[in-house]
């Protein structure tokens, strides 16, 4: 049995047994009869973190006055957790004993600490922190606020969750299409919406549902966490062709006139509740309204010229529409406008980036396509007639351009002079207003660009670089992005992710340049750089690969002792082999868990002109890993892993393995 198991168990370990008790009040842990000896705290931390001893540099000892500091969570934040969450900070002395609510929390030699705690069934979670050394003591009462939707519902009284009204605010919706409404209220209640004209719209119970926080689904390795109490407190209804008050015009600055909303009525037993539903609803004539997209409507300049399209309001990025793209408006909910891409596809975009553009028109007609081989790319010129929405689908050796609201009149498809990159090009009319133009390549995809030249769409397919298998990095132009600032994670002793990332990136630059590579850094100091200028800089420089250096943290409610490790993220298929090669070397050099590669909708892996990978090497929130990132040797190990992963990727590409 390891030494940690023989000592009074810290919160971080005991509360794992409580974490599966969703919906039950986790008992506060008893005060231990004896405290852990200070010199064993580091071993306990390593055992809990699952790191391999000897891989990361040791934590230095720090001794000084006691000062309890909670770095995360901020006392003003509202955390989204069910039954447990993490807290971390420092006490100023690595020899201190720390207790939270009477239970022991290991303190690292540098005074940093990380605890996994059960949370109270209340909106305010109170933590009593006590730190002691033989000559000093300190105490802190710290309060954390819990998000309302994660509070347990009162099963006795009648209630309505007014924060759950969906939709609320200003909505414009087609007369023929049902608008779905949902709300949370006491299970078993009778719920209805009373319209201003007296019409009563009944709600139906949605049936038992499991509400698992999105962070748990995305990042928690414990599948037991995917189980949650089944609740029957969600109710749904639908409105068709209904008008409520005046929300104003669907596109423009008019905010309408407040008032005219409906009333939600809930009854249970002898109790009744009435609450105004803050929804102003207009009927939209979606056959006539057309919009043009521009992400710089205010005219300030300095934007990327792209409007993001989503499949659902507030969802992840799916489409990227250049300025001037036109489409028909089919709905609006508050700040999100729905556009018809084709008869079978629609996208949600920000209302701040939409201009009225008159009435709708029929499909655009696509004319004959011409391919022009160049030294570093093949350019396909596609006459469209107007700027329609489009999307690119990428395979291993093929690219497909999807043109929405378009029909083919491609009489000629000319390849130009003989070229070794594009084997075959062709068109396919998928539906009455959706056209695909496909390109089969002789080699795996390296990158592409798509942009408008007037109303001609230029599709540029990048030619893979010529790589010397014996010196794969020689002559390569590599963009290295030290992630953040702004924002970024912070460790228990206050070390920031931006500092760590820059130190690693500088060491990576030296390793790459020693092998003959040319390196472009997206930042060289602590001054903040926004995301899209980093992408633009790498693209403008003609970088052949983009490497974004990051270190990790977890969302609230995800156990850091079970879910830390190394990971790497990509967005486009061509970057997956590079992500795998980098991650394999990170695991070797750090000894941390292999959390696997993942496809992520992250800004620095979305550029299409080159393979791009974002690495999350260590978890800054864990004391041992924060200390390693402060240490030049830990920074070197991270840089070495990325360097070796990139070198292996290029060597394999030169050999035709991918």
C-alpha positions as CSV (number, residue, x, y, z in Angstrom):
1,X,0.0,0.0,0.0
2,X,1.5,3.4,-1.0
3,X,2.2,5.9,1.8
4,X,-0.6,8.1,0.7
5,X,-3.1,5.4,1.5
6,X,-1.9,5.0,5.1
7,X,-2.4,8.7,6.0
8,X,-5.7,10.4,6.7
9,X,-7.1,10.8,3.2
10,X,-7.2,14.3,1.7
11,X,-10.3,15.8,0.1
12,X,-8.9,15.2,-3.3
13,X,-9.1,11.4,-2.9
14,X,-12.0,10.8,-0.5
15,X,-14.4,12.9,-2.4
16,X,-13.9,10.7,-5.5
17,X,-16.1,8.2,-3.6
18,X,-18.7,10.9,-3.2
19,X,-18.6,12.2,-6.8
20,X,-21.0,9.5,-8.1
21,X,-23.7,10.4,-5.5
22,X,-25.3,12.9,-7.8
23,X,-28.4,14.5,-6.3
24,X,-27.5,13.5,-2.8
25,X,-25.9,15.8,-0.2
26,X,-22.2,14.8,0.1
27,X,-21.3,14.5,3.7
28,X,-18.5,16.8,4.9
29,X,-15.4,14.9,5.5
30,X,-14.3,14.4,9.1
31,X,-11.3,16.2,10.5
32,X,-8.3,13.8,10.4
33,X,-6.9,12.6,13.6
34,X,-3.4,13.2,12.4
35,X,-1.9,15.3,9.6
36,X,0.3,14.1,6.8
37,X,4.1,14.8,7.3
38,X,5.1,17.7,5.2
39,X,8.0,15.9,3.4
40,X,5.5,13.3,2.0
41,X,3.2,15.9,0.4
42,X,4.9,15.8,-2.9
43,X,4.6,12.1,-3.2
44,X,0.9,12.2,-2.3
45,X,0.4,14.8,-5.0
46,X,2.3,12.8,-7.6
47,X,0.3,9.7,-6.7
48,X,-3.0,11.5,-7.0
49,X,-2.0,13.1,-10.3
50,X,-0.9,9.8,-11.9
51,X,2.4,11.2,-13.1
52,X,5.4,9.0,-13.7
53,X,8.2,9.9,-11.1
54,X,11.4,11.2,-12.7
55,X,9.9,12.5,-15.9
56,X,9.1,16.1,-14.8
57,X,11.7,18.2,-12.9
58,X,11.1,18.2,-9.1
59,X,9.2,20.9,-7.3
60,X,11.5,23.4,-5.5
61,X,11.1,24.0,-1.8
62,X,9.7,27.4,-0.7
63,X,9.5,28.6,2.9
64,X,8.1,31.9,4.1
65,X,5.2,33.6,5.9
66,X,1.9,31.8,5.7
67,X,-0.6,33.5,3.4
68,X,-3.6,31.5,2.1
69,X,-4.5,32.5,-1.4
70,X,-7.3,31.0,-3.6
71,X,-6.4,31.5,-7.2
72,X,-9.5,29.6,-8.6
73,X,-12.4,29.9,-8.6
74,X,-12.9,33.6,-8.2
75,X,-15.3,34.5,-5.4
76,X,-17.5,36.5,-7.8
77,X,-17.8,33.7,-10.4
78,X,-20.8,31.3,-10.6
79,X,-19.5,27.8,-11.1
80,X,-21.5,25.2,-13.0
81,X,-21.2,22.1,-10.8
82,X,-23.4,19.3,-9.5
83,X,-21.8,17.7,-6.5
84,X,-18.0,18.3,-6.5
85,X,-15.5,20.8,-7.9
86,X,-11.9,21.8,-7.7
87,X,-10.2,24.7,-5.8
88,X,-6.5,25.6,-5.9
89,X,-4.1,28.2,-4.7
90,X,-1.0,28.6,-2.4
91,X,-0.2,29.0,1.3
92,X,3.4,30.5,1.0
93,X,5.2,27.7,2.7
94,X,5.7,24.1,1.5
95,X,6.0,22.8,5.0
96,X,2.5,23.9,6.0
97,X,-0.4,21.7,6.8
98,X,-3.6,22.7,5.1
99,X,-7.2,21.8,5.9
100,X,-10.4,22.7,4.0
101,X,-13.6,22.3,6.0
102,X,-11.5,20.1,8.4
103,X,-10.1,17.7,5.8
104,X,-6.4,17.5,4.8
105,X,-5.3,18.9,1.5
106,X,-1.7,18.0,0.4
107,X,0.6,21.0,0.1
108,X,3.4,20.8,-2.5
109,X,7.0,21.8,-1.5
110,X,6.6,25.2,-3.1
111,X,3.4,25.9,-1.1
112,X,0.9,25.2,-3.9
113,X,-2.2,23.1,-3.4
114,X,-5.1,21.7,-5.3
115,X,-8.3,20.2,-3.7
116,X,-11.3,18.3,-5.1
117,X,-14.2,19.1,-2.8
118,X,-17.8,18.1,-2.3
119,X,-20.1,21.1,-2.7
120,X,-23.1,22.0,-0.6
121,X,-26.7,21.9,-1.9
122,X,-26.9,25.6,-1.8
123,X,-26.3,28.7,-3.9
124,X,-23.3,29.7,-1.8
125,X,-20.5,27.2,-1.0
126,X,-18.5,28.2,2.1
127,X,-14.9,27.0,2.5
128,X,-13.0,27.3,5.8
129,X,-9.3,27.1,5.0
130,X,-6.7,26.7,7.8
131,X,-2.9,26.5,7.3
132,X,-0.4,25.8,10.1
133,X,3.4,25.5,10.6
134,X,5.1,25.0,13.9
135,X,5.5,28.7,14.2
136,X,2.6,30.3,12.2
137,X,-1.0,29.9,11.3
138,X,-3.5,31.4,9.0
139,X,-7.3,31.1,8.4
140,X,-9.5,32.2,5.5
141,X,-13.3,31.9,5.0
142,X,-13.9,31.8,1.2
143,X,-17.3,31.7,-0.5
144,X,-18.1,30.3,-4.0
145,X,-21.3,31.0,-5.9
146,X,-23.1,28.2,-7.7
147,X,-25.0,28.6,-10.9
148,X,-28.8,28.5,-10.4
149,X,-29.5,25.8,-12.9
150,X,-27.3,23.4,-11.0
151,X,-29.1,23.8,-7.7
152,X,-31.3,20.9,-6.7
153,X,-35.0,21.6,-7.3
154,X,-37.5,21.8,-4.4
155,X,-39.6,18.7,-4.9
156,X,-42.4,19.9,-2.6
157,X,-43.3,23.4,-3.6
158,X,-44.6,24.6,-6.9
159,X,-41.9,26.5,-8.8
160,X,-41.0,27.9,-12.3
161,X,-37.4,28.5,-13.4
162,X,-37.7,31.9,-15.1
163,X,-34.1,31.6,-16.3
164,X,-35.1,28.6,-18.4
165,X,-37.5,30.4,-20.7
166,X,-36.6,29.5,-24.3
167,X,-36.8,31.5,-26.4
168,X,-37.1,34.8,-24.6
169,X,-36.5,38.3,-25.9
170,X,-37.2,39.3,-29.6
171,X,-38.1,36.7,-32.2
172,X,-39.1,36.8,-35.9
173,X,-40.4,33.5,-37.2
174,X,-42.1,32.3,-40.4
175,X,-45.9,32.0,-40.2
176,X,-45.9,28.4,-41.4
177,X,-43.2,27.1,-39.1
178,X,-43.7,26.1,-35.5
179,X,-41.6,27.9,-32.9
180,X,-40.6,25.5,-30.1
181,X,-41.0,26.8,-26.5
182,X,-39.5,25.1,-23.4
183,X,-39.4,25.9,-19.6
184,X,-38.5,24.1,-16.4
185,X,-41.1,23.8,-13.7
186,X,-42.1,21.5,-10.8
187,X,-42.4,17.9,-12.0
188,X,-46.0,16.9,-12.3
189,X,-47.3,20.4,-12.6
190,X,-49.9,21.6,-15.1
191,X,-48.3,24.2,-17.4
192,X,-49.8,26.4,-20.0
193,X,-49.1,29.7,-21.9
194,X,-52.0,32.3,-21.7
195,X,-51.8,34.5,-24.8
196,X,-53.0,38.2,-24.6
197,X,-56.2,37.3,-26.6
198,X,-57.1,34.6,-24.0
199,X,-55.9,31.6,-26.0
200,X,-54.5,28.9,-23.8
201,X,-51.5,26.9,-25.2
202,X,-50.8,23.8,-23.1
203,X,-47.3,22.5,-22.4
204,X,-46.5,18.8,-22.3
205,X,-44.0,17.2,-20.0
206,X,-40.8,16.4,-22.0
207,X,-40.4,13.1,-20.2
208,X,-37.5,12.1,-17.9
209,X,-34.2,13.7,-18.9
210,X,-30.6,13.4,-17.8
211,X,-29.0,16.8,-17.6
212,X,-25.3,16.1,-17.7
213,X,-23.1,19.3,-17.9
214,X,-21.4,19.8,-21.2
215,X,-18.0,20.0,-19.6
216,X,-18.5,16.5,-18.0
217,X,-19.4,15.0,-21.4
218,X,-16.4,16.6,-23.1
219,X,-13.6,16.2,-20.6
220,X,-14.4,13.7,-17.8
221,X,-12.9,10.2,-18.2
222,X,-15.2,8.8,-15.5
223,X,-18.2,7.3,-17.4
224,X,-20.1,7.1,-14.1
225,X,-20.3,10.9,-14.3
226,X,-22.4,10.6,-17.4
227,X,-25.2,9.2,-15.1
228,X,-27.4,11.8,-13.4
229,X,-30.7,11.9,-11.7
230,X,-33.6,11.6,-14.2
231,X,-35.8,14.7,-13.9
232,X,-39.2,15.3,-15.3
233,X,-39.2,19.1,-14.9
234,X,-38.8,20.1,-18.6
235,X,-42.0,21.2,-20.4
236,X,-42.5,22.0,-24.1
237,X,-45.0,23.6,-26.4
238,X,-45.1,25.2,-29.9
239,X,-46.5,28.4,-31.4
240,X,-47.4,28.7,-35.1
241,X,-48.4,32.0,-36.8
242,X,-48.7,33.8,-33.4
243,X,-47.9,37.5,-32.8
244,X,-46.9,38.8,-29.4
245,X,-46.2,42.5,-29.0
246,X,-43.8,44.4,-31.3
247,X,-40.1,43.2,-31.6
248,X,-39.3,45.8,-34.3
249,X,-37.9,45.1,-37.7
250,X,-36.0,41.8,-38.4
251,X,-33.0,43.6,-39.8
252,X,-32.0,47.0,-38.6
253,X,-31.7,49.1,-35.5
254,X,-35.4,49.3,-34.4
255,X,-35.9,47.7,-31.0
256,X,-39.7,47.7,-31.2
257,X,-42.1,48.5,-28.4
258,X,-42.0,46.6,-25.0
259,X,-45.2,44.9,-23.9
260,X,-47.7,42.5,-25.3
261,X,-46.1,39.3,-23.9
262,X,-47.9,36.1,-22.8
263,X,-48.2,34.7,-19.3
264,X,-47.0,31.3,-18.2
265,X,-49.4,29.6,-15.7
266,X,-48.3,26.6,-13.6
267,X,-50.6,24.7,-11.2
268,X,-50.0,21.9,-8.8
269,X,-52.6,20.8,-6.2
270,X,-54.1,24.0,-4.8
271,X,-51.2,26.2,-5.8
272,X,-50.9,28.4,-8.9
273,X,-48.1,30.5,-10.2
274,X,-48.3,33.1,-13.0
275,X,-45.2,34.6,-14.6
276,X,-44.8,36.9,-17.6
277,X,-42.9,35.2,-20.4
278,X,-40.6,38.0,-21.8
279,X,-41.1,37.1,-25.5
280,X,-42.1,39.6,-28.3
281,X,-42.8,37.6,-31.5
282,X,-43.4,38.8,-35.0
283,X,-44.4,36.8,-38.1
284,X,-41.6,36.9,-40.8
285,X,-42.2,36.9,-44.5
286,X,-39.2,34.7,-45.2
287,X,-39.8,34.6,-49.0
288,X,-38.8,38.2,-49.6
289,X,-36.1,39.2,-47.2
290,X,-32.4,38.8,-48.4
291,X,-29.3,39.6,-46.4
292,X,-25.7,40.4,-47.2
293,X,-22.9,39.5,-44.7
294,X,-20.2,41.9,-43.5
295,X,-18.4,41.3,-40.2
296,X,-17.4,45.0,-40.1
297,X,-20.7,46.8,-40.3
298,X,-19.4,49.5,-38.0
299,X,-16.7,50.3,-40.5
300,X,-13.8,50.3,-38.0
301,X,-11.6,47.9,-40.0
302,X,-9.2,45.4,-38.6
303,X,-11.5,42.4,-38.9
304,X,-10.9,39.1,-40.6
305,X,-13.7,39.6,-43.2
306,X,-15.4,36.4,-42.2
307,X,-18.8,35.8,-40.7
308,X,-19.2,32.6,-38.8
309,X,-22.2,30.3,-39.4
310,X,-23.6,27.8,-36.8
311,X,-26.1,25.0,-37.1
312,X,-27.9,26.3,-33.9
313,X,-27.8,29.7,-32.1
314,X,-24.7,29.8,-29.9
315,X,-23.4,26.6,-31.3
316,X,-20.0,25.7,-32.6
317,X,-18.5,27.1,-35.9
318,X,-19.6,25.2,-39.0
319,X,-19.3,27.7,-41.9
320,X,-17.1,30.6,-42.7
321,X,-18.7,33.2,-45.0
322,X,-16.6,36.0,-46.6
323,X,-17.9,39.5,-46.6
324,X,-20.5,40.0,-49.4
325,X,-22.1,36.6,-49.1
326,X,-25.8,36.8,-49.8
327,X,-28.6,34.5,-48.6
328,X,-32.3,34.6,-47.7
329,X,-33.4,35.3,-44.1
330,X,-35.7,32.7,-42.6
331,X,-35.8,33.7,-38.9
332,X,-34.3,35.6,-36.1
333,X,-34.0,34.9,-32.3
334,X,-32.5,38.0,-30.5
335,X,-29.0,38.5,-31.9
336,X,-28.9,35.4,-34.1
337,X,-30.3,35.4,-37.7
338,X,-31.1,32.2,-39.6
339,X,-30.2,32.1,-43.3
340,X,-31.3,29.6,-45.9
341,X,-28.2,28.3,-47.6
342,X,-30.2,26.0,-49.8
343,X,-33.6,24.3,-49.7
344,X,-32.2,21.7,-47.3
345,X,-29.6,23.7,-45.3
346,X,-29.6,26.7,-43.0
347,X,-27.1,28.6,-40.9
348,X,-27.3,30.9,-37.9
349,X,-25.1,34.1,-38.0
350,X,-24.7,37.2,-35.8
351,X,-27.3,39.9,-36.5
352,X,-24.4,42.4,-36.0
353,X,-22.9,41.2,-39.3
354,X,-26.1,41.2,-41.4
355,X,-27.2,43.9,-43.8
356,X,-30.6,44.1,-45.6
357,X,-30.1,43.3,-49.3
358,X,-33.5,43.6,-50.9
359,X,-35.7,40.7,-51.9
360,X,-34.5,37.2,-52.5
361,X,-33.5,35.8,-55.9
362,X,-33.2,32.4,-57.5
363,X,-30.2,30.2,-57.5
364,X,-26.9,31.5,-58.9
365,X,-25.7,29.9,-62.1
366,X,-22.1,28.5,-62.1
367,X,-20.2,28.7,-65.4
368,X,-17.2,26.9,-66.8
369,X,-14.3,26.2,-64.5
370,X,-10.6,26.8,-65.4
371,X,-7.6,25.3,-63.5
372,X,-4.3,27.2,-63.6
373,X,-1.2,25.3,-62.3
374,X,1.4,27.5,-60.5
375,X,4.7,26.8,-58.7
376,X,3.1,26.4,-55.2
377,X,-0.6,25.8,-56.0
378,X,-3.3,25.1,-58.5
379,X,-5.9,27.8,-58.8
380,X,-9.5,26.9,-59.9
381,X,-11.5,29.9,-61.1
382,X,-15.2,29.4,-60.7
383,X,-17.6,32.0,-62.1
384,X,-20.7,32.1,-59.9
385,X,-22.5,35.3,-60.7
386,X,-22.9,36.4,-57.0
387,X,-21.4,35.6,-53.7
388,X,-23.3,32.6,-52.5
389,X,-22.5,30.7,-49.3
390,X,-20.1,27.8,-49.6
391,X,-18.2,25.1,-47.6
392,X,-15.2,22.9,-48.2
393,X,-15.1,19.3,-47.3
394,X,-11.7,17.7,-47.0
395,X,-10.7,14.1,-47.4
396,X,-7.2,12.5,-47.4
397,X,-6.6,13.1,-51.1
398,X,-9.7,15.0,-52.2
399,X,-11.4,18.4,-51.7
400,X,-15.0,19.1,-52.3
401,X,-16.4,22.6,-52.7
402,X,-20.1,22.9,-51.8
403,X,-21.9,25.9,-53.3
404,X,-25.3,26.6,-51.7
405,X,-28.0,28.3,-53.7
406,X,-26.3,27.4,-57.0
407,X,-26.9,25.4,-60.1
408,X,-24.4,24.1,-62.6
409,X,-24.0,25.4,-66.2
410,X,-20.4,24.1,-66.3
411,X,-20.0,23.4,-69.9
412,X,-16.2,23.3,-69.8
413,X,-13.8,22.2,-67.1
414,X,-10.3,23.0,-68.3
415,X,-7.2,21.7,-66.5
416,X,-4.7,23.9,-68.3
417,X,-1.2,22.6,-68.9
418,X,-0.3,19.1,-67.6
419,X,0.1,19.1,-63.8
420,X,0.9,16.4,-61.2
421,X,-1.4,17.6,-58.4
422,X,-5.0,17.5,-59.5
423,X,-5.8,14.1,-61.0
424,X,-9.5,14.7,-61.6
425,X,-12.1,17.4,-61.2
426,X,-15.8,17.2,-61.6
427,X,-19.3,18.6,-60.7
428,X,-22.4,17.1,-59.1
429,X,-25.8,18.7,-58.7
430,X,-26.8,17.4,-55.3
431,X,-30.2,19.1,-55.2
432,X,-32.1,21.8,-57.1
433,X,-30.0,24.5,-55.5
434,X,-26.8,22.8,-54.1
435,X,-23.8,22.1,-56.3
436,X,-20.6,20.2,-55.5
437,X,-17.3,20.7,-57.4
438,X,-14.8,18.0,-56.4
439,X,-11.0,17.7,-56.9
440,X,-9.1,14.4,-56.6
441,X,-5.4,14.8,-55.8
442,X,-2.4,12.7,-56.6
443,X,-1.0,13.4,-53.1
444,X,-2.5,14.0,-49.7
445,X,-4.0,17.4,-49.0
446,X,-1.5,20.0,-47.6
447,X,-3.7,23.0,-47.7
448,X,-6.1,25.3,-49.6
449,X,-7.6,28.8,-49.7
450,X,-11.0,30.0,-51.0
451,X,-11.7,33.7,-51.7
452,X,-13.8,35.9,-54.0
453,X,-12.5,37.9,-56.9
454,X,-15.5,39.9,-57.7
455,X,-18.2,37.2,-58.3
456,X,-15.6,34.6,-59.3
457,X,-14.7,32.2,-56.6
458,X,-10.9,31.3,-56.5
459,X,-10.2,27.9,-55.0
460,X,-6.4,27.6,-54.4
461,X,-5.1,24.1,-53.8
462,X,-1.6,24.2,-52.2
463,X,1.2,22.1,-53.6
464,X,2.9,20.0,-50.9
465,X,6.5,21.1,-50.2
466,X,9.4,19.1,-51.4
467,X,10.8,17.5,-48.2
468,X,14.3,16.0,-48.0
469,X,13.8,12.7,-46.0
470,X,17.4,12.9,-44.6
471,X,16.8,16.5,-43.4
472,X,13.0,17.0,-43.2
473,X,13.2,20.4,-41.4
474,X,15.7,22.0,-43.6
475,X,14.2,25.0,-45.4
476,X,10.8,24.5,-43.9
477,X,8.9,27.7,-42.8
478,X,7.3,26.9,-39.4
479,X,4.9,29.2,-37.6
480,X,5.1,28.8,-33.9
481,X,2.3,30.4,-31.8
482,X,2.8,30.9,-28.1
483,X,-0.9,30.8,-27.0
484,X,-2.3,33.7,-25.1
485,X,-2.4,36.5,-23.9
486,X,-5.1,37.7,-23.7
487,X,-6.6,35.4,-21.0
488,X,-5.3,31.9,-20.5
489,X,-4.9,29.6,-17.5
490,X,-3.2,30.5,-14.2
491,X,-1.5,28.1,-11.8
492,X,-1.8,27.8,-8.0
493,X,1.2,30.1,-7.4
494,X,0.2,32.6,-10.1
495,X,2.3,31.5,-13.0
496,X,0.4,32.3,-16.2
497,X,-0.1,30.1,-19.3
498,X,1.1,33.0,-21.5
499,X,4.5,33.0,-19.7
500,X,4.9,29.3,-20.0
501,X,3.8,29.1,-23.6
502,X,6.3,31.8,-24.7
503,X,9.2,30.2,-22.9
504,X,8.5,26.8,-24.6
505,X,8.0,28.5,-28.0
506,X,11.4,30.2,-27.8
507,X,13.1,26.9,-26.9
508,X,11.2,25.2,-29.8
509,X,12.4,27.9,-32.2
510,X,16.0,27.2,-31.2
511,X,15.6,23.5,-31.8
512,X,13.9,24.0,-35.2
513,X,16.4,26.6,-36.4
514,X,19.3,24.3,-35.4
515,X,17.9,21.8,-38.0
516,X,17.7,24.4,-40.8
517,X,14.1,25.4,-40.4
518,X,12.9,29.0,-40.7
519,X,10.6,30.0,-37.8
520,X,8.0,32.6,-37.6
521,X,6.7,33.5,-34.1
522,X,3.2,35.0,-33.8
523,X,4.4,36.9,-30.7
524,X,7.7,37.5,-29.1
525,X,6.8,39.2,-25.8
526,X,4.0,39.5,-23.2
527,X,1.9,41.9,-25.2
528,X,-1.6,40.5,-26.1
529,X,-2.3,39.4,-29.6
530,X,-5.9,38.4,-30.7
531,X,-6.6,35.1,-32.3
532,X,-7.4,36.1,-35.9
533,X,-4.2,38.2,-36.3
534,X,-2.2,35.2,-35.4
535,X,-3.9,33.1,-38.1
536,X,-3.5,35.9,-40.6
537,X,0.2,36.4,-39.8
538,X,0.9,32.7,-40.3
539,X,-1.0,32.6,-43.5
540,X,0.5,35.8,-44.9
541,X,4.0,34.6,-44.1
542,X,3.3,31.4,-46.2
543,X,4.0,29.1,-43.2
544,X,4.0,25.4,-44.2
545,X,3.0,24.2,-40.7
546,X,1.4,26.0,-37.7
547,X,2.2,24.9,-34.2
548,X,0.2,26.5,-31.3
549,X,1.7,25.9,-27.8
550,X,-0.7,25.7,-24.9
551,X,-1.1,24.3,-21.4
552,X,-4.3,23.1,-20.0
553,X,-7.0,23.7,-17.4
554,X,-10.4,22.0,-16.8
555,X,-13.9,23.3,-16.6
556,X,-15.7,23.4,-13.2
557,X,-16.9,20.1,-11.9
558,X,-14.3,17.9,-13.7
559,X,-11.9,16.1,-11.4
560,X,-8.3,17.2,-12.2
561,X,-6.7,14.3,-10.4
562,X,-8.4,11.8,-12.8
563,X,-8.5,13.9,-16.0
564,X,-5.1,15.6,-16.4
565,X,-2.5,14.5,-19.0
566,X,-1.3,15.5,-22.4
567,X,-3.4,16.1,-25.5
568,X,-3.3,17.6,-29.0
569,X,-6.0,19.1,-31.2
570,X,-6.5,19.4,-34.9
571,X,-9.4,20.7,-37.1
572,X,-8.8,19.5,-40.6
573,X,-8.0,15.9,-41.5
574,X,-4.6,16.7,-42.9
575,X,-3.4,17.7,-39.4
576,X,-4.4,14.5,-37.6
577,X,-1.1,12.6,-38.3
578,X,0.9,15.6,-37.0
579,X,-1.3,15.8,-33.8
580,X,-0.7,12.1,-33.2
581,X,3.1,12.4,-33.7
582,X,3.4,15.4,-31.3
583,X,1.2,13.8,-28.6
584,X,3.2,10.6,-28.7
585,X,6.4,12.5,-28.0
586,X,4.7,14.6,-25.3
587,X,3.7,11.5,-23.4
588,X,7.2,10.0,-23.7
589,X,9.0,13.2,-22.4
590,X,6.5,14.2,-19.7
591,X,5.4,10.9,-18.4
592,X,1.8,12.2,-18.2
593,X,-1.3,10.4,-19.2
594,X,-2.2,10.1,-22.9
595,X,-5.5,11.9,-23.2
596,X,-5.6,11.3,-26.9
597,X,-5.9,13.6,-29.9
598,X,-9.2,15.4,-30.5
599,X,-10.8,17.4,-33.3
600,X,-11.5,20.9,-31.8
601,X,-13.1,24.0,-33.1
602,X,-10.2,26.1,-32.0
603,X,-9.1,29.3,-33.9
604,X,-5.4,28.3,-34.2
605,X,-6.1,25.0,-35.8
606,X,-8.7,26.3,-38.3
607,X,-6.3,27.9,-40.9
608,X,-6.7,26.0,-44.2
609,X,-3.4,26.9,-45.9
610,X,-1.3,24.5,-43.8
611,X,-1.4,21.6,-41.3
612,X,-2.0,23.1,-37.9
613,X,-2.0,21.5,-34.4
614,X,-2.6,22.9,-30.9
615,X,-0.8,21.0,-28.2
616,X,-2.0,21.0,-24.5
617,X,1.1,19.6,-22.9
618,X,0.6,20.0,-19.2
619,X,-2.1,21.1,-16.8
620,X,-1.1,24.4,-15.2
621,X,-3.6,24.0,-12.4
622,X,-1.7,21.0,-10.9
623,X,1.1,22.1,-8.6
624,X,3.7,19.6,-9.9
625,X,3.0,20.5,-13.5
626,X,2.9,24.2,-12.9
627,X,6.3,23.9,-11.2
628,X,7.6,22.0,-14.2
629,X,6.5,24.7,-16.5
630,X,8.3,27.3,-14.4
631,X,11.5,25.2,-14.7
632,X,13.7,25.7,-17.9
633,X,14.1,21.9,-18.0
634,X,10.4,21.3,-18.0
635,X,10.0,23.9,-20.8
636,X,12.8,22.1,-22.8
637,X,11.1,18.7,-22.5
638,X,7.9,20.2,-23.9
639,X,9.7,21.9,-26.8
640,X,11.7,18.8,-27.5
641,X,8.5,16.7,-27.8
642,X,6.9,19.1,-30.3
643,X,10.1,19.3,-32.3
644,X,10.4,15.5,-32.5
645,X,6.8,15.1,-33.4
646,X,7.0,17.6,-36.2
647,X,10.2,16.0,-37.5
648,X,8.6,12.6,-37.5
649,X,5.5,13.9,-39.4
650,X,7.6,15.5,-42.1
651,X,9.8,12.4,-42.5
652,X,6.7,10.3,-42.9
653,X,5.2,12.7,-45.4
654,X,8.4,12.6,-47.4
655,X,8.3,8.8,-47.4
656,X,4.7,8.8,-48.6
657,X,3.2,7.2,-45.4
658,X,0.3,9.6,-45.4
